[in-house]
Amino acid sequence: MADDVAKPAPVGVADAVLGGKISEMGARLSGAMDTDLKLILAGVLRAGEKTLTEMDALKARLEAAELATKEAVEANVKKIKRSNLVAAAKAAGAVDATEALQFIKLGEVTVNEAGDSNAAELVASLRAVKPHLFAKSSTSAAAAAPAATDAAKKSVLAMTKAEYAAAKAAIIRR
């Protein structure tokens, strides 16, 4: 008989004694937990949707930035190619560099990572084909004539009377 007292009563028996209150409370707790879980899951889903929307917006911005960077790099490479061609044409003696460059396609120019290009070779081949676009080089003189300069002017205070008279006469004759 001592063993019967120590054992707890089965739930069904306790529920029957309390008039079904335990089952009712268990159902309420279960419903409350289900509602809380549903609210928590709904919040998580909304946060996930918001995060996905933000990630989509960030992805679109990243793609736009990558496209803009690619276009900027392409534009800068074109500028480098064109400037290399202009410099090579001027160095080769082109009368009008822009006119000479109309005969060279920009796609033919290659530029390496250091910025060096094959523009000089392209301009040299153009000069061989269309020499009229370039200034004629003279073979009669190897060096240019020296620039005309006035004789070194001497200060009046440093001149002798004879030098002063000669300088005065030269100025009056002009």
C-alpha positions in Angstrom: 0.0 0.0 0.0 2.9 2.3 0.5 3.8 1.8 -3.1 0.4 3.1 -4.2 0.8 6.4 -2.5 4.2 7.2 -4.0 3.0 6.9 -7.6 1.6 10.0 -9.3 -1.8 9.8 -10.6 -2.1 9.5 -14.4 -3.0 12.7 -16.3 -6.3 11.3 -17.4 -7.2 10.6 -13.8 -6.1 14.1 -12.6 -7.9 15.7 -15.5 -11.0 13.7 -14.6 -10.8 14.8 -11.0 -10.3 18.5 -11.9 -13.0 18.5 -14.5 -10.9 18.6 -17.7 -9.0 21.8 -16.7 -5.5 20.3 -17.3 -6.4 19.3 -20.9 -7.9 22.8 -21.5 -4.8 24.5 -20.1 -2.5 22.3 -22.1 -4.4 23.2 -25.3 -4.2 26.9 -24.5 -0.5 26.7 -23.8 0.0 24.8 -27.0 -2.0 27.3 -29.0 -0.1 30.2 -27.4 3.2 28.6 -28.2 2.0 28.0 -31.7 1.0 31.6 -32.1 4.2 32.9 -30.7 6.2 30.6 -33.0 4.1 31.8 -35.9 4.8 35.4 -35.0 8.5 34.8 -34.6 8.7 32.9 -37.9 6.7 35.7 -39.6 9.1 38.3 -38.3 12.1 36.2 -39.4 10.6 35.8 -42.9 9.9 39.6 -43.1 13.5 40.3 -42.0 14.7 37.8 -44.6 12.7 39.4 -47.3 13.9 42.8 -46.4 17.5 41.5 -46.4 17.0 39.9 -49.7 15.6 43.1 -51.1 18.5 45.1 -49.8 20.9 42.5 -51.2 19.2 42.7 -54.6 19.6 46.5 -54.5 23.2 46.2 -53.5 23.8 43.7 -56.3 22.2 46.1 -58.8 24.4 49.0 -57.6 27.5 46.7 -57.8 26.7 45.7 -61.4 26.2 49.4 -62.3 29.5 50.3 -60.7 31.3 47.5 -62.5 29.8 48.6 -65.9 30.8 52.2 -65.2 34.3 51.2 -64.3 34.6 49.1 -67.4 33.4 51.9 -69.6 35.9 54.4 -67.9 38.8 52.0 -68.5 37.9 51.6 -72.1 37.6 55.3 -72.6 41.0 55.9 -70.9 42.6 53.2 -73.1 41.3 54.9 -76.2 42.7 58.2 -75.0 46.1 56.7 -74.4 46.1 55.1 -77.8 45.1 58.3 -79.5 47.7 60.4 -77.6 50.4 57.8 -78.4 49.4 58.1 -82.1 49.5 61.9 -82.1 52.9 62.0 -80.4 54.3 59.5 -82.9 52.8 61.4 -85.8 54.3 64.7 -84.6 57.7 63.0 -84.0 57.6 61.6 -87.5 57.0 65.1 -88.9 53.3 65.0 -89.8 52.1 68.3 -91.3 48.6 67.7 -89.6 48.6 64.9 -87.1 44.8 64.7 -87.0 44.6 64.3 -90.7 47.3 61.7 -90.7 45.6 59.7 -88.0 42.4 59.3 -90.1 44.3 56.6 -92.0 45.2 54.6 -88.9 42.5 52.6 -87.1 42.5 53.0 -83.3 41.9 49.2 -83.0 45.3 48.5 -84.6 47.1 50.2 -81.7 48.2 48.0 -78.9 49.1 49.3 -75.4 50.9 47.1 -72.8 50.7 47.5 -69.1 53.6 50.0 -69.0 51.8 52.3 -71.5 54.1 51.5 -74.4 52.4 51.1 -77.8 53.1 50.2 -81.4 52.1 53.7 -82.6 55.5 54.6 -83.9 55.5 51.5 -86.2 52.0 52.3 -87.4 53.0 55.9 -88.2 56.2 54.8 -89.9 54.2 52.4 -92.2 51.7 55.3 -92.9 54.6 57.6 -93.8 55.9 55.0 -96.3 52.4 54.7 -97.9 51.4 58.4 -97.8 54.5 60.5 -97.6 52.6 63.7 -98.7 51.1 63.8 -95.2 54.5 64.4 -93.7 56.9 67.3 -94.0 59.8 66.9 -96.5 63.0 66.4 -94.7 66.0 68.3 -96.2 69.2 66.5 -96.8 71.3 69.6 -97.5 71.8 70.6 -93.9 72.3 68.3 -91.1 71.7 70.9 -88.4 69.4 73.9 -88.2 70.9 77.4 -88.6 71.6 79.2 -85.4 69.1 81.8 -84.4 70.0 85.4 -85.1 70.8 87.3 -81.9 71.7 90.9 -81.3 75.2 91.7 -80.3 75.6 91.7 -76.6 74.6 95.2 -75.5 77.1 96.9 -73.3 76.2 99.3 -70.6 76.8 103.0 -71.3 78.7 103.3 -68.1 81.1 100.5 -69.2 81.8 102.1 -72.7 84.7 104.2 -73.6 84.1 107.5 -75.4 84.9 105.9 -78.8 82.5 103.0 -78.2 79.8 105.3 -77.0 80.1 107.5 -80.1 80.0 104.4 -82.4 76.9 103.0 -80.6 75.2 106.4 -80.8 76.0 106.7 -84.6 74.6 103.2 -85.1 71.3 104.0 -83.4 71.0 107.3 -85.3 71.5 105.5 -88.7 68.6 103.1 -88.0 
